[in-house]
Amino acid sequence: MSSPFDNDHMHSAKKFRENSEKMMSDYKDWKESIQEESVFDNKMRELLGLAAAAATQCQFCVHTHGQKAIKHGATEKEVSDVIQIASQVRAGATMSYGLEALEHSED
């Protein structure tokens, strides 16, 4: 899996962290508290993160959660299954959202 984290991205991320120290510290604390209190093990948490990342089309999140899920023991089948679930959610949301167009129909 090639990394989306090129030099430009990493430079921008560094500038953001430098300009957002308090927010980044709060975010890190919040993230750690979620992990500490979670009923899910690391593998399941990363698989859930991967599904959410795929559904929201976050390339960087897909890369990170995919690598971490595999590191924590996720199989190719498990990764494939969560991607399929994310695809179903995305497709369902698209159809549901699109139905609003029919609300204006005269039929």
DRENGU-548873 format. One record per residue (C-alpha): x, z, y; residue number from 1. Coordinates in steps of 0.02 Angstrom, whole numbers. Example, Ala and Ser with C-alpha at 12.3 -4.5 7.8 and 13.67 -1.06 7.14 Angstrom:
residues 2
{u 615; w 390; v -225; nr 1}
{u 684; w 357; v -53; nr 2}
This chain:
residues 107
{u 0; w 0; v 0; nr 1}
{u 80; w -54; v 163; nr 2}
{u 73; w 70; v 305; nr 3}
{u -30; w 37; v 462; nr 4}
{u 82; w 160; v 553; nr 5}
{u 200; w 40; v 642; nr 6}
{u 321; w 90; v 781; nr 7}
{u 195; w 53; v 920; nr 8}
{u 63; w 162; v 838; nr 9}
{u 186; w 304; v 809; nr 10}
{u 247; w 294; v 990; nr 11}
{u 68; w 301; v 1055; nr 12}
{u 27; w 446; v 939; nr 13}
{u 179; w 542; v 1004; nr 14}
{u 124; w 515; v 1185; nr 15}
{u -52; w 571; v 1142; nr 16}
{u 10; w 730; v 1057; nr 17}
{u 121; w 770; v 1207; nr 18}
{u -26; w 750; v 1326; nr 19}
{u -150; w 841; v 1216; nr 20}
{u -56; w 993; v 1151; nr 21}
{u -200; w 1118; v 1161; nr 22}
{u -326; w 1000; v 1083; nr 23}
{u -204; w 953; v 944; nr 24}
{u -169; w 1136; v 907; nr 25}
{u -355; w 1175; v 901; nr 26}
{u -386; w 1024; v 790; nr 27}
{u -249; w 1077; v 669; nr 28}
{u -321; w 1254; v 660; nr 29}
{u -497; w 1187; v 632; nr 30}
{u -437; w 1067; v 496; nr 31}
{u -341; w 1205; v 407; nr 32}
{u -491; w 1323; v 412; nr 33}
{u -600; w 1190; v 332; nr 34}
{u -473; w 1166; v 193; nr 35}
{u -455; w 1353; v 163; nr 36}
{u -643; w 1380; v 152; nr 37}
{u -683; w 1223; v 52; nr 38}
{u -761; w 1234; v -120; nr 39}
{u -676; w 1068; v -162; nr 40}
{u -503; w 1052; v -235; nr 41}
{u -373; w 945; v -146; nr 42}
{u -409; w 790; v -250; nr 43}
{u -597; w 795; v -218; nr 44}
{u -573; w 833; v -33; nr 45}
{u -459; w 680; v -16; nr 46}
{u -580; w 571; v -114; nr 47}
{u -720; w 626; v 2; nr 48}
{u -608; w 590; v 151; nr 49}
{u -569; w 419; v 79; nr 50}
{u -754; w 379; v 59; nr 51}
{u -792; w 432; v 237; nr 52}
{u -641; w 336; v 302; nr 53}
{u -691; w 177; v 210; nr 54}
{u -872; w 190; v 271; nr 55}
{u -817; w 214; v 451; nr 56}
{u -682; w 81; v 434; nr 57}
{u -537; w 191; v 489; nr 58}
{u -383; w 97; v 426; nr 59}
{u -266; w 242; v 461; nr 60}
{u -382; w 368; v 376; nr 61}
{u -402; w 256; v 223; nr 62}
{u -214; w 243; v 208; nr 63}
{u -186; w 431; v 225; nr 64}
{u -330; w 493; v 117; nr 65}
{u -296; w 360; v -15; nr 66}
{u -114; w 412; v -33; nr 67}
{u -158; w 597; v -34; nr 68}
{u -297; w 572; v -163; nr 69}
{u -176; w 485; v -281; nr 70}
{u -44; w 618; v -247; nr 71}
{u -171; w 750; v -298; nr 72}
{u -209; w 660; v -461; nr 73}
{u -350; w 538; v -420; nr 74}
{u -358; w 392; v -540; nr 75}
{u -380; w 210; v -491; nr 76}
{u -556; w 222; v -563; nr 77}
{u -598; w 372; v -453; nr 78}
{u -530; w 285; v -298; nr 79}
{u -628; w 128; v -342; nr 80}
{u -788; w 229; v -369; nr 81}
{u -778; w 316; v -199; nr 82}
{u -747; w 148; v -115; nr 83}
{u -902; w 80; v -202; nr 84}
{u -1003; w 231; v -145; nr 85}
{u -941; w 208; v 33; nr 86}
{u -988; w 24; v 23; nr 87}
{u -1164; w 69; v -33; nr 88}
{u -1183; w 192; v 111; nr 89}
{u -1120; w 65; v 237; nr 90}
{u -1233; w -73; v 168; nr 91}
{u -1384; w 42; v 165; nr 92}
{u -1353; w 99; v 342; nr 93}
{u -1337; w -81; v 400; nr 94}
{u -1503; w -128; v 319; nr 95}
{u -1592; w 26; v 386; nr 96}
{u -1524; w -3; v 560; nr 97}
{u -1568; w -187; v 553; nr 98}
{u -1749; w -149; v 508; nr 99}
{u -1777; w -103; v 689; nr 100}
{u -1778; w -289; v 727; nr 101}
{u -1935; w -308; v 621; nr 102}
{u -2025; w -175; v 722; nr 103}
{u -2048; w -306; v 857; nr 104}
{u -2122; w -433; v 738; nr 105}
{u -2300; w -495; v 766; nr 106}
{u -2335; w -512; v 578; nr 107}
